[in-house]
Amino acid sequence: MVRSQAMETTIGKFAAAGGVGVETIRYYQRRGLLDTPRGSQGSRRYGDGDLRRLLFIRQAQTAGFTLEEIKELLYLDSGEDRARARHLAKRRIDALDARIAELQRAREALKRLVAECATDTSGPCPILASFDL
């Protein structure tokens, strides 16, 4: 492979490519999620593999995985423990389902309050009263 074709960049550009700040990169490094590359001539360089790993971390966070769970997923990726990866994913699905149910209950309660606010014009607005202002 021709070296110039591979991404090899500074921490600032690496962070920007991953949609995070430099301090987030450093935090992930302290947590053991990302390696700290050895610098040449005082400058650390990040490559394509580092970016793939960073994007994986960000996607896993979007799916609701904690950093500890992501660390485990990254470890599992180097092996073949599909059962453990599947267990973690199912546990995340259960947590998401619970959160969705909670949000749906909140949505329905708020819809009822909006309807009450629209029909009853006397006294304080039920929406505001429900928040105990």
Backbone torsions as a table, in degrees:
resi	resn	phi	psi	omega
1	MET	NA	139.3	177.1
2	VAL	-77.1	126.9	-173.7
3	ARG	-58.5	-35.2	-176.3
4	SER	-68.2	-17.7	-179.6
5	GLN	-80.6	-24.1	-179.0
6	ALA	-81.8	145.0	176.2
7	MET	-72.2	126.3	172.7
8	GLU	-142.4	107.5	-168.2
9	THR	-139.0	171.1	179.1
10	THR	-78.2	168.2	-179.0
11	ILE	-61.6	-37.3	180.0
12	GLY	-63.5	-46.7	179.2
13	LYS	-70.2	-36.0	177.0
14	PHE	-61.5	-47.5	178.8
15	ALA	-60.3	-45.0	-179.7
16	ALA	-62.8	-40.1	179.4
17	ALA	-63.7	-30.0	178.7
18	GLY	-91.9	-2.4	178.4
19	GLY	74.5	27.7	179.4
20	VAL	-131.2	174.0	176.5
21	GLY	-91.6	165.0	179.6
22	VAL	-59.7	-40.6	-179.8
23	GLU	-64.0	-30.8	176.1
24	THR	-65.6	-41.4	176.9
25	ILE	-59.1	-47.8	-179.5
26	ARG	-63.2	-38.6	177.9
27	TYR	-63.4	-45.6	178.0
28	TYR	-61.0	-35.8	177.9
29	GLN	-66.7	-43.5	178.3
30	ARG	-62.6	-34.9	-179.9
31	ARG	-80.2	-5.9	178.5
32	GLY	83.3	14.5	178.9
33	LEU	-84.4	-31.6	178.2
34	LEU	-125.0	144.5	174.4
35	ASP	-76.8	152.6	171.5
36	THR	-97.9	110.7	-176.6
37	PRO	-66.7	148.1	175.6
38	ARG	-74.6	133.9	-178.2
39	GLY	-85.1	147.2	171.8
40	SER	-112.6	127.1	-177.8
41	GLN	59.1	37.9	175.6
42	GLY	79.3	4.9	-177.4
43	SER	-122.4	123.5	177.3
44	ARG	-85.5	140.1	-179.0
45	ARG	-124.2	139.9	-179.7
46	TYR	-110.7	142.5	-177.2
47	GLY	-114.3	-173.0	-177.9
48	ASP	-60.2	-40.3	179.4
49	GLY	-62.8	-38.5	177.4
50	ASP	-63.0	-41.6	-179.9
51	LEU	-66.3	-41.5	177.8
52	ARG	-59.7	-41.3	179.6
53	ARG	-65.8	-43.5	178.4
54	LEU	-61.7	-43.6	179.3
55	LEU	-65.8	-35.7	175.1
56	PHE	-61.1	-46.6	179.4
57	ILE	-58.0	-46.7	-178.6
58	ARG	-64.0	-41.7	179.3
59	GLN	-66.6	-39.5	178.3
60	ALA	-65.2	-37.7	176.6
61	GLN	-64.4	-41.2	178.5
62	THR	-61.3	-34.4	177.7
63	ALA	-76.0	-5.7	175.3
64	GLY	98.5	5.1	177.9
65	PHE	-72.0	143.2	174.9
66	THR	-76.8	166.1	179.0
67	LEU	-63.6	-35.4	177.0
68	GLU	-65.0	-41.6	177.4
69	GLU	-65.2	-38.8	178.6
70	ILE	-64.1	-40.9	177.8
71	LYS	-59.3	-42.7	178.4
72	GLU	-66.0	-41.5	177.9
73	LEU	-61.3	-40.3	178.4
74	LEU	-63.7	-39.7	177.6
75	TYR	-65.9	-43.5	-179.2
76	LEU	-63.6	-30.2	-179.1
77	ASP	-61.7	-27.8	-179.5
78	SER	-82.2	-7.5	178.9
79	GLY	-121.2	-157.5	-179.2
80	GLU	-130.9	36.2	-179.6
81	ASP	-86.5	72.4	-178.9
82	ARG	-64.1	-33.5	-178.9
83	ALA	-62.2	-42.6	179.8
84	ARG	-68.1	-42.1	178.2
85	ALA	-62.0	-42.4	179.0
86	ARG	-64.5	-40.1	178.3
87	HIS	-61.5	-45.6	178.9
88	LEU	-61.8	-41.7	-180.0
89	ALA	-66.3	-42.1	178.4
90	LYS	-63.6	-40.3	178.0
91	ARG	-62.7	-39.0	178.1
92	ARG	-66.4	-40.7	177.5
93	ILE	-60.7	-44.3	178.2
94	ASP	-59.9	-42.8	179.1
95	ALA	-65.7	-40.2	177.9
96	LEU	-65.4	-41.5	177.8
97	ASP	-60.5	-41.9	178.3
98	ALA	-63.7	-42.5	179.5
99	ARG	-65.8	-40.9	177.9
100	ILE	-61.7	-43.9	178.9
101	ALA	-61.9	-41.7	178.0
102	GLU	-62.7	-43.6	179.6
103	LEU	-66.9	-36.4	177.4
104	GLN	-66.0	-39.4	176.5
105	ARG	-63.2	-43.3	178.4
106	ALA	-62.9	-40.6	178.9
107	ARG	-61.7	-46.2	-179.7
108	GLU	-64.0	-41.3	178.3
109	ALA	-62.3	-42.7	179.9
110	LEU	-67.6	-37.2	176.8
111	LYS	-62.6	-40.8	178.1
112	ARG	-63.1	-42.8	179.3
113	LEU	-64.4	-38.4	177.6
114	VAL	-63.6	-42.7	178.6
115	ALA	-64.2	-42.6	178.1
116	GLU	-63.2	-40.0	-179.3
117	CYS	-65.0	-35.3	-178.3
118	ALA	-75.9	-31.3	-175.0
119	THR	-92.9	-32.3	-178.2
120	ASP	-104.2	109.8	-175.8
121	THR	-95.6	-0.1	179.8
122	SER	-101.2	148.5	177.5
123	GLY	76.1	-174.3	-178.2
124	PRO	-68.6	153.0	178.3
125	CYS	-63.8	129.7	-179.8
126	PRO	-59.1	-28.5	179.0
127	ILE	-64.2	-49.9	-179.2
128	LEU	-68.3	-38.6	179.7
129	ALA	-64.4	-31.8	-179.0
130	SER	-69.5	-22.1	178.2
131	PHE	-93.8	7.0	177.6
132	ASP	54.5	55.5	177.1
133	LEU	-79.6	NA	NA
